[in-house]
Amino acid sequence: MFPIRDHNPSQQRPWVTYGLIAVNAAMFLLTLPAVAGGEWLWTRLALYPLAVIQGELLWGLVTHMFLHGGIMHFAGNMLFLWIFGDNLEEQLGRLGFLAFYLAAGLVAAAAQIAAEPFSAIPMVGASGAIAGVMGGYLLLFPRAKVDIVAIFIVFFKVFTLPAWAVLGVWLAIQVFGGTTTPGGEGGVAYWAHAGGFLAGAALALPRFLRLGGTGFWARTHGHPPHPEVVYAPSRIPPVGR
């Protein structure tokens, strides 16, 4: 199951969100192994915890946020940014959102380095920064409606759940993965995800307080402060019907 959209329309064009997706797409294409020098560039721009601890390749703290390990890694991250980024950009402003995004990504990287400081395995992906976007979204719109797709072999069904359920379960999975995965193994940077998520909630806190804090929740009941989009029910019937 994975989210495909929310019911929280942005009231302005999220140009920074569009720009981040475009930069990630360009970097994904430029660092493909099939592109001349692509694999070398990917290797040089990845984040290596051990190197950072030793004061080397420090640019990886930022550049790793724009690299991905494959098409599914890239597509999944951009889908989450597309769903949740526009609303944070609207609340924080364009420059504020860009600063928020980069700061969440840096905290996420720091969390992963703290968890595995001697790892020489390259870390790449926008996941930590996007986890920050999700954390900020959860703080501001805990009951916003989010549609998720459940795939049942030959058909799929769209379910609508509150943001707190979708994002809360996602965070729980990251913490569980981080505590149960042996250190030093490649794969998912669970602590970067969890650290980015918590950083995003903390970074969004000033905006939340300016909106009235819990009074904002009381006024909106945790929903977006504007009318939600209503989608028609979606379901693909089994093959053969």
N, C-alpha and C positions, 0 to 999 in steps of 0.2 A: 504494500500500500504506500502511496506517496501523494503529496498535495499537488494540485494542478492550478488552483486559482483561489482567490479570496473574494469576499463580497464587499470589499472596502475600496471603492473607486477613489483614485486620486483626483483632486480638483485642479491640478496643474500638470504640465508636461514634466515628467521626471528626467530631465536631460542628463543629470549626473549618473543616474542608474543606467540610462541608455549608453552613456559614454563608457562606464565601467564594463558593461557587457561587450561593447565594441572592442575595447582594449584587450579584454580577455580572449575574444575571438581572434583578434589579430595575432596575439602572442601564441595562441594554440596552433594557428596555421604556420607561423614562422618557426616554431620549435618542433614540428613534426620530423620524425627520422627521415622521411622521404625528401625533405627540403635540404638543400646544400647548407651545411653548417647548423642545421636545426637541432640535432642531438647535442652537439657541442655547446650551443647557446643554452639549451635546457639545463645541461649539467652545470654550467657556470653560474646560472641565475637561481638555481635551487638553494634551499636553506639547509645547512649542515650544522646541527647543534654543536658538535665537537669543535668545528671550525670557529663558530661564533664565540664559544667559551675561550678559545685561544686568540681571539681578536682578529680573525681572518674572515674573508668573504662576507663582511658585514652587510653588504648591499642585499644579500639574500633575505634579510629580515623584511624587506619591502618587495623585492622582485618575485619572491616565491608565491606571492598572492595572485600573480597573473600567469602562473604556469599550471598545467594539468597533466595528469598521467595517462589520459586516454579520452576517447569521445564520450563515454558514459560519465566519467568524472567531470568533464567540462559541462556537458549538457545538464546534469543534475544540479551543479552549483548555479548555473545561469538560470535555471528554472526557479530555484529558491530566491535568487536575487530579483528576478522579474516579479515574483508574487509579492514579496514583502518590502522590497527596496523603495518603491514609489511612495508609500505612506510615510516611511521614516524621512525621506527626502522632503516631503511636503511639510512635515512637522519641524524639521531641523534647519531647513533652508539648504540651498545647493552647496555652498561652501561648508556649512556646518555638517552636512551629511557626508561630504567627501572626507573631512577631517575625522568624523566619527568612524567611518568605514576603515580608514587607514589605522586609526588608533586601536580599534577592535582587533584588526589583523595583527598588529604588533603585540598586543597583550596575548593573543592566541598563540603566537610564535613563542613568546616568553614562557607560557604555560607548558608547551611541549618541550622546550629546552630544559625547563626545571624538572620535568618528569624523566627525561632521558638525556642528561647533559653530555654524555660521552658517546652518543650515537653518531655514526658516520653515514647513516642512511639518509639520502636526500629527502627533504620534506617540500612538497609543492601543493598548491591549490588555494583557491579563494575561500575554502570552507570556513576557516577561522573568522575571517572578516564577515562573511555572510551569516555565520552563527551569531555574531554581534548584532547584526540587523534583526535577526529573529528574536534575540533577547530584548532589544529595544521595542520591537513590535509587541511582544507579549506584555511588557509593562504598560504600554499605552492602550492597547486594544485586546485585553484578555478574552473578551467574548465575541470578537469579530468572527464571522462565519468563514470557514475554510473548507473547500471541497477537496476530498481525497478520492483517489481511484483505487478500488480493490479489484484485482484481476482473478477471475475464477476460470482458469483453463481456456474456455472458448468464448467467454464474454466478460465484460467488465461492468462494474456498478459504481456510480458516483455517490458518495456519502458526504453529508455536511456536518462538520463538527466545530465546536468553539476553538479558537486559537489556543487557549490554555491547554486543551487536551492534546491537540496535535503537537504543539511545541514542547509541552511538558513531557510527553512520551519520548519525543526525539532527544531531549536533554537526558532523560533517564537512561536511554540506550547508550548515549555517549559515556556517561559516568560508569555504567555497568561494563562497557567495553574496555574503558581505561583501567578499571580495577581488576579485570579478569584476564587481560591480554598480557603475556610475559613481556617484560621490557627488552628492548633491543631487536624486536621483530618488526619487519616492514609491514606496511598495510595502512590502516586507518589511523590518523593522528587524533585519537579520541580526546586527549587532554587539551589539544588546541581547540577542538570544537567546544568543549565544556568551558574552557577559559574564555574563549571569544564570546560565548553566549552570556556568561556572567558579566563580562566587561561591557557588553552592549547594554544590558539592563542598567548597570551603574552609570554609563555615559549618558543614557537617556533620562536618568533620574532628574537632573536639573530642569529639563523640559517638562517632565511630568509634574514637578512641583510648581512650575510657573503656570501650568494649566489648572492647578488647584489640588493636586495630589489626589487623595481619596475622594475629595469633593468632585473632581473630574469624573471619577468612576461613578459616583452617586448620580451625577447629572446624566451621564451617558449609559449607565448600567453596564459599563465595560465594552460597549459597542462603539463603532466609529461615530464621531459627532456629526454625521450627515447621513442621508438615506443610503441604505445598502443596495447593491445590485441584486436583482432576483433572477436566477437562471432557471430555465425549464429543466425538469428532471432528465437525466441522461442515462441511457442503458443500451448496450449493444446486445441483441438477442443471440442465443446460441447459433452456431453455424448450421445451416440446413433449414432454418425457418424463414 
